[in-house]
């Protein structure tokens, strides 16, 4: 009896060796979380040529609000989360 393509595909994956791509992931040094202010500066610089003057001023205000509002709290939560992850 002929096997369907799905059956052959399933059998192929049953005998396939595990992927070794992430085998040594835990041994890699952790990358640092970028500084919040630096990330915001880079974000604004990246958008500058893509926005007109009014859009960019609005974005700058939103970034300033983020930096003086939720940003530091979110940054700390990101650092805690990242500390529990492999690189």
C-alpha positions in Angstrom: 0.0 0.0 0.0 1.4 3.4 -0.9 2.0 6.0 1.8 0.6 9.5 1.6 2.9 12.5 1.6 1.8 13.3 5.1 2.7 9.8 6.3 6.2 10.0 4.7 6.6 13.6 6.2 5.7 12.3 9.7 8.0 9.3 9.4 10.9 11.6 8.3 10.5 13.8 11.3 10.2 10.8 13.7 13.7 9.7 12.7 15.2 13.2 12.4 17.8 14.0 15.0 17.1 16.9 17.3 18.1 20.4 16.2 21.4 21.4 17.7 21.1 25.1 17.0 20.3 26.1 20.6 22.3 23.3 22.3 24.8 25.7 23.9 22.4 28.7 24.3 22.6 28.6 28.2 26.4 28.9 28.0 26.4 32.1 26.0 26.9 35.4 27.9 23.7 37.4 28.4 23.4 40.5 26.3 22.8 43.6 28.3 19.5 45.4 28.3 20.1 48.7 26.4 19.8 51.9 28.3 16.3 53.3 28.1 17.3 56.9 27.3 19.7 55.6 24.6 17.0 53.4 23.1 14.6 56.3 22.9 17.3 58.6 21.3 17.9 55.9 18.7 14.2 55.4 18.1 13.7 59.1 17.5 16.7 59.3 15.2 15.4 56.3 13.2 12.0 58.0 12.7 13.3 61.5 12.0 13.6 61.0 8.3 10.4 59.1 8.0 8.2 61.7 9.6 7.2 65.2 8.8 8.1 67.9 11.3 4.7 67.8 13.1 4.7 64.0 13.3 8.2 64.0 14.7 7.4 66.6 17.3 4.4 64.5 18.4 6.6 61.4 18.6 9.2 63.3 20.6 6.5 64.4 23.1 5.2 60.8 23.4 8.8 59.5 24.0 9.3 62.2 26.7 6.1 61.2 28.3 7.2 57.5 28.2 10.6 58.4 29.7 9.1 60.4 32.6 6.1 58.0 33.0 5.9 54.3 32.5 9.3 53.9 30.8 11.5 53.3 33.9 9.0 50.9 35.4 8.7 48.9 32.1 12.5 49.0 31.8 12.9 47.4 35.3 10.4 44.7 34.5 12.2 44.0 31.3 15.5 43.6 33.2 13.8 41.2 35.7 12.3 39.2 32.9 15.6 39.0 31.0 17.4 37.8 34.0 15.4 34.6 34.0 16.1 33.9 30.3 19.0 32.3 28.4 20.8 34.5 25.9 
